[in-house]
Amino acid sequence: MKILEVLHRDAILTNLSSRDKKGLIEELAAPVARIIGMGCPELVHVLMERERLGSTGIGMGIGIPHGKLKSIDGLVMGFGLSRKGVDYDTLDGRPAHLFFMLITPENSQGLHLKALARIARMLKNELFKEKLLRAQTADDIISIIQAEDEDF
C-alpha cells in the first residue's frame, strides 16, 4: 500500500491554525468528513473517543489521530501541517507540527495497523520530516510523500 493511494488531496492542509488538540482534530476532520460523506461533529466524536484511550501524539513533533467507522469501505487519510505547533499531549511533551489522520473501516484491523506502521517508518527519516515541515502547498506534500513512498 502506498500512502498516496489513500491520502486525499482535498484533505491536505498546509496551514493549520488550531493550537489545541480538539481544535486541530476538528480542523483536520472537516475535509475528511466531506470525503466520506458524514457530518464533521460525528467524525470528531469518533476521533476524540480514540484520544481518550491514549494520545495519538507519538512525539518528535508528530500526531497520528485515527479512528474506525462502520460506514466506510476503505482507508481514508488526511494530512495537516502546523507551522506554530499544537499542544497535542505528545509522549515527549513537545508541540506537534505534522499530522496524518487515518479513518479505517471498523473491521479492518490489518489495514489500520499496516497504514500506521508505514507512516511511522517514513517519519523516522529526519530529512523527510524536514521537507514536510518546509512544504508550502498540497502539491509540495504530495511530491515529498511520493518520493519517500517510492523508497519502500
ZADO-1210 file (C-alpha; in nm, 4 decimals, padded with zeros to 6 digits):
<atoms>
<atom x="00.0000" y="00.0000" z="00.0000" code="MET" pos="1"/>
<atom x="00.1283" y="00.3418" z="-00.0976" code="LYS" pos="2"/>
<atom x="00.0329" y="00.6456" z="00.1108" code="ILE" pos="3"/>
<atom x="-00.0822" y="00.8406" z="-00.1947" code="LEU" pos="4"/>
<atom x="-00.3336" y="00.5666" z="-00.2745" code="GLU" pos="5"/>
<atom x="-00.5333" y="00.6680" z="00.0335" code="VAL" pos="6"/>
<atom x="-00.4266" y="01.0282" z="00.1035" code="LEU" pos="7"/>
<atom x="-00.6835" y="01.2623" z="-00.0475" code="HIS" pos="8"/>
<atom x="-00.5515" y="01.5864" z="-00.1953" code="ARG" pos="9"/>
<atom x="-00.8553" y="01.7738" z="-00.0614" code="ASP" pos="10"/>
<atom x="-00.7628" y="01.6553" z="00.2898" code="ALA" pos="11"/>
<atom x="-00.4104" y="01.8036" z="00.2836" code="ILE" pos="12"/>
<atom x="-00.3986" y="02.1166" z="00.4965" code="LEU" pos="13"/>
<atom x="-00.0678" y="02.3049" z="00.4996" code="THR" pos="14"/>
<atom x="-00.1562" y="02.5955" z="00.7280" code="ASN" pos="15"/>
<atom x="-00.3398" y="02.4604" z="01.0300" code="LEU" pos="16"/>
<atom x="-00.4420" y="02.7383" z="01.2661" code="SER" pos="17"/>
<atom x="-00.5553" y="02.5394" z="01.5710" code="SER" pos="18"/>
<atom x="-00.3332" y="02.5439" z="01.8771" code="ARG" pos="19"/>
<atom x="-00.5012" y="02.2681" z="02.0831" code="ASP" pos="20"/>
<atom x="-00.5870" y="01.9029" z="02.0225" code="LYS" pos="21"/>
<atom x="-00.9653" y="01.9340" z="01.9871" code="LYS" pos="22"/>
<atom x="-00.9386" y="02.2305" z="01.7512" code="GLY" pos="23"/>
<atom x="-00.6764" y="02.0507" z="01.5457" code="LEU" pos="24"/>
<atom x="-00.8905" y="01.7381" z="01.5173" code="ILE" pos="25"/>
<atom x="-01.1920" y="01.9488" z="01.4151" code="GLU" pos="26"/>
<atom x="-00.9843" y="02.1256" z="01.1511" code="GLU" pos="27"/>
<atom x="-00.8370" y="01.8036" z="01.0079" code="LEU" pos="28"/>
<atom x="-01.1692" y="01.6180" z="01.0251" code="ALA" pos="29"/>
<atom x="-01.3682" y="01.8700" z="00.8178" code="ALA" pos="30"/>
<atom x="-01.2348" y="01.7727" z="00.4723" code="PRO" pos="31"/>
<atom x="-01.2182" y="01.4017" z="00.5634" code="VAL" pos="32"/>
<atom x="-01.5830" y="01.4114" z="00.6769" code="ALA" pos="33"/>
<atom x="-01.6812" y="01.5637" z="00.3400" code="ARG" pos="34"/>
<atom x="-01.4859" y="01.2928" z="00.1541" code="ILE" pos="35"/>
<atom x="-01.6539" y="01.0069" z="00.3416" code="ILE" pos="36"/>
<atom x="-01.9962" y="01.1732" z="00.3425" code="GLY" pos="37"/>
<atom x="-02.0561" y="01.2146" z="00.7122" code="MET" pos="38"/>
<atom x="-02.1042" y="01.5054" z="00.9481" code="GLY" pos="39"/>
<atom x="-01.7902" y="01.6575" z="01.0909" code="CYS" pos="40"/>
<atom x="-01.9168" y="01.6507" z="01.4538" code="PRO" pos="41"/>
<atom x="-01.9692" y="01.2731" z="01.4311" code="GLU" pos="42"/>
<atom x="-01.6191" y="01.2168" z="01.2942" code="LEU" pos="43"/>
<atom x="-01.4679" y="01.4430" z="01.5602" code="VAL" pos="44"/>
<atom x="-01.6519" y="01.2413" z="01.8251" code="HIS" pos="45"/>
<atom x="-01.5005" y="00.9134" z="01.6948" code="VAL" pos="46"/>
<atom x="-01.1509" y="01.0654" z="01.6917" code="LEU" pos="47"/>
<atom x="-01.1832" y="01.2212" z="02.0376" code="MET" pos="48"/>
<atom x="-01.3106" y="00.8915" z="02.1795" code="GLU" pos="49"/>
<atom x="-00.9909" y="00.7303" z="02.0495" code="ARG" pos="50"/>
<atom x="-00.7857" y="01.0068" z="02.2134" code="GLU" pos="51"/>
<atom x="-00.9484" y="00.9250" z="02.5477" code="ARG" pos="52"/>
<atom x="-00.7890" y="00.5792" z="02.5276" code="LEU" pos="53"/>
<atom x="-00.4448" y="00.7405" z="02.4946" code="GLY" pos="54"/>
<atom x="-00.2904" y="01.0201" z="02.2987" code="SER" pos="55"/>
<atom x="-00.2079" y="00.9637" z="01.9344" code="THR" pos="56"/>
<atom x="00.0703" y="01.2209" z="01.9729" code="GLY" pos="57"/>
<atom x="00.3703" y="00.9938" z="01.9280" code="ILE" pos="58"/>
<atom x="00.6295" y="01.2635" z="01.9943" code="GLY" pos="59"/>
<atom x="00.9032" y="01.4129" z="01.7792" code="MET" pos="60"/>
<atom x="00.6516" y="01.6684" z="01.6518" code="GLY" pos="61"/>
<atom x="00.4094" y="01.4070" z="01.5171" code="ILE" pos="62"/>
<atom x="00.0441" y="01.3259" z="01.5748" code="GLY" pos="63"/>
<atom x="-00.1477" y="01.0434" z="01.4097" code="ILE" pos="64"/>
<atom x="-00.5144" y="01.0851" z="01.5016" code="PRO" pos="65"/>
<atom x="-00.7096" y="00.7823" z="01.3889" code="HIS" pos="66"/>
<atom x="-01.0414" y="00.6103" z="01.4260" code="GLY" pos="67"/>
<atom x="-01.2673" y="00.3422" z="01.2844" code="LYS" pos="68"/>
<atom x="-01.6099" y="00.3712" z="01.1256" code="LEU" pos="69"/>
<atom x="-01.8667" y="00.1095" z="01.0232" code="LYS" pos="70"/>
<atom x="-01.9879" y="00.3263" z="00.7363" code="SER" pos="71"/>
<atom x="-01.6788" y="00.3274" z="00.5119" code="ILE" pos="72"/>
<atom x="-01.5348" y="00.0666" z="00.2779" code="ASP" pos="73"/>
<atom x="-01.1664" y="00.1601" z="00.2750" code="GLY" pos="74"/>
<atom x="-00.8945" y="00.3638" z="00.4395" code="LEU" pos="75"/>
<atom x="-00.9158" y="00.7413" z="00.4066" code="VAL" pos="76"/>
<atom x="-00.6208" y="00.9591" z="00.5057" code="MET" pos="77"/>
<atom x="-00.5672" y="01.3282" z="00.5601" code="GLY" pos="78"/>
<atom x="-00.2547" y="01.5319" z="00.6345" code="PHE" pos="79"/>
<atom x="-00.2013" y="01.8520" z="00.8270" code="GLY" pos="80"/>
<atom x="00.0912" y="02.0856" z="00.8857" code="LEU" pos="81"/>
<atom x="00.1003" y="02.3298" z="01.1759" code="SER" pos="82"/>
<atom x="00.3756" y="02.5857" z="01.1462" code="ARG" pos="83"/>
<atom x="00.3249" y="02.7161" z="01.5018" code="LYS" pos="84"/>
<atom x="00.2783" y="02.3763" z="01.6635" code="GLY" pos="85"/>
<atom x="-00.0117" y="02.2270" z="01.8546" code="VAL" pos="86"/>
<atom x="-00.0350" y="02.1324" z="02.2210" code="ASP" pos="87"/>
<atom x="-00.1250" y="01.7735" z="02.1341" code="TYR" pos="88"/>
<atom x="-00.0418" y="01.5820" z="02.4526" code="ASP" pos="89"/>
<atom x="00.2522" y="01.4107" z="02.2811" code="THR" pos="90"/>
<atom x="00.4577" y="01.1412" z="02.4510" code="LEU" pos="91"/>
<atom x="00.7585" y="01.3743" z="02.4718" code="ASP" pos="92"/>
<atom x="00.5525" y="01.6776" z="02.5807" code="GLY" pos="93"/>
<atom x="00.6620" y="01.8870" z="02.2816" code="ARG" pos="94"/>
<atom x="00.4279" y="02.0580" z="02.0342" code="PRO" pos="95"/>
<atom x="00.3258" y="01.8604" z="01.7264" code="ALA" pos="96"/>
<atom x="00.3603" y="02.0002" z="01.3736" code="HIS" pos="97"/>
<atom x="00.2940" y="01.7057" z="01.1398" code="LEU" pos="98"/>
<atom x="-00.0346" y="01.5140" z="01.1423" code="PHE" pos="99"/>
<atom x="-00.1543" y="01.2121" z="00.9499" code="PHE" pos="100"/>
<atom x="-00.5243" y="01.1357" z="01.0100" code="MET" pos="101"/>
<atom x="-00.6446" y="00.7824" z="00.9355" code="LEU" pos="102"/>
<atom x="-01.0027" y="00.6652" z="00.9174" code="ILE" pos="103"/>
<atom x="-01.0482" y="00.2945" z="00.8555" code="THR" pos="104"/>
<atom x="-01.3427" y="00.0554" z="00.8349" code="PRO" pos="105"/>
<atom x="-01.4320" y="-00.0901" z="01.1723" code="GLU" pos="106"/>
<atom x="-01.3497" y="-00.4480" z="01.0709" code="ASN" pos="107"/>
<atom x="-01.0086" y="-00.3826" z="00.9089" code="SER" pos="108"/>
<atom x="-00.7532" y="-00.4265" z="01.1851" code="GLN" pos="109"/>
<atom x="-00.4771" y="-00.5324" z="00.9458" code="GLY" pos="110"/>
<atom x="-00.5201" y="-00.2346" z="00.7132" code="LEU" pos="111"/>
<atom x="-00.5232" y="00.0058" z="01.0080" code="HIS" pos="112"/>
<atom x="-00.2029" y="-00.1339" z="01.1566" code="LEU" pos="113"/>
<atom x="-00.0307" y="-00.1556" z="00.8179" code="LYS" pos="114"/>
<atom x="-00.1012" y="00.2123" z="00.7476" code="ALA" pos="115"/>
<atom x="00.0168" y="00.3206" z="01.0932" code="LEU" pos="116"/>
<atom x="00.3373" y="00.1191" z="01.0546" code="ALA" pos="117"/>
<atom x="00.4087" y="00.2628" z="00.7092" code="ARG" pos="118"/>
<atom x="00.3637" y="00.6201" z="00.8293" code="ILE" pos="119"/>
<atom x="00.5801" y="00.5560" z="01.1361" code="ALA" pos="120"/>
<atom x="00.8607" y="00.4118" z="00.9199" code="ARG" pos="121"/>
<atom x="00.8524" y="00.7076" z="00.6826" code="MET" pos="122"/>
<atom x="00.8558" y="00.9567" z="00.9699" code="LEU" pos="123"/>
<atom x="01.1734" y="00.8063" z="01.1138" code="LYS" pos="124"/>
<atom x="01.3542" y="00.9735" z="00.8231" code="ASN" pos="125"/>
<atom x="01.4573" y="01.3178" z="00.9531" code="GLU" pos="126"/>
<atom x="01.5107" y="01.4623" z="00.6050" code="LEU" pos="127"/>
<atom x="01.1584" y="01.3554" z="00.5068" code="PHE" pos="128"/>
<atom x="01.0146" y="01.5289" z="00.8147" code="LYS" pos="129"/>
<atom x="01.2167" y="01.8449" z="00.7449" code="GLU" pos="130"/>
<atom x="01.0875" y="01.8561" z="00.3869" code="LYS" pos="131"/>
<atom x="00.7283" y="01.8186" z="00.5074" code="LEU" pos="132"/>
<atom x="00.7798" y="02.0997" z="00.7586" code="LEU" pos="133"/>
<atom x="00.9030" y="02.3316" z="00.4805" code="ARG" pos="134"/>
<atom x="00.6243" y="02.2426" z="00.2342" code="ALA" pos="135"/>
<atom x="00.4047" y="02.5294" z="00.1233" code="GLN" pos="136"/>
<atom x="00.1278" y="02.3627" z="-00.0771" code="THR" pos="137"/>
<atom x="-00.0660" y="02.0386" z="-00.1067" code="ALA" pos="138"/>
<atom x="00.1279" y="01.9684" z="-00.4265" code="ASP" pos="139"/>
<atom x="00.4544" y="02.0025" z="-00.2305" code="ASP" pos="140"/>
<atom x="00.3273" y="01.7495" z="00.0250" code="ILE" pos="141"/>
<atom x="00.2243" y="01.5070" z="-00.2493" code="ILE" pos="142"/>
<atom x="00.5656" y="01.5326" z="-00.4190" code="SER" pos="143"/>
<atom x="00.7540" y="01.4817" z="-00.0922" code="ILE" pos="144"/>
<atom x="00.5446" y="01.1811" z="00.0072" code="ILE" pos="145"/>
<atom x="00.5653" y="01.0332" z="-00.3416" code="GLN" pos="146"/>
<atom x="00.9455" y="01.0489" z="-00.3393" code="ALA" pos="147"/>
<atom x="00.9649" y="00.8851" z="00.0051" code="GLU" pos="148"/>
<atom x="00.6921" y="00.6293" z="-00.0689" code="ASP" pos="149"/>
<atom x="00.8894" y="00.5005" z="-00.3684" code="GLU" pos="150"/>
<atom x="01.1784" y="00.4089" z="-00.1383" code="ASP" pos="151"/>
<atom x="00.9704" y="00.1450" z="00.0427" code="PHE" pos="152"/>
</atoms>
